[in-house]
Amino acid sequence: MMASDPSSNDELLKLRDAIDAIDTQVLQLISERARHAHRIGEIKHGNIYRPEREAQVLRRLADDNPGPL
């Protein structure tokens, strides 16, 4: 087994730290979105699930997605 290159290890740590920071931001944004959705439910007082709205959101996200996911 080959020894790891120290600069590769440093890069891996930096990349993992960057991913951790992005994950934290994603979680904050998902929580913010959930708060807005919850408020919409409070305003609507009833059937808050609309499949057509869900389909609209998913289409917009798919269209806006630059990849790779």
Secondary structure, DSSP 8 states (H G I E B T S, - for coil): -----HHHHHHHHHHHHHHHHHHHHHHHHHHHHHHHHHHHHHHHTS----HHHHHHHHHHHHHH--S--
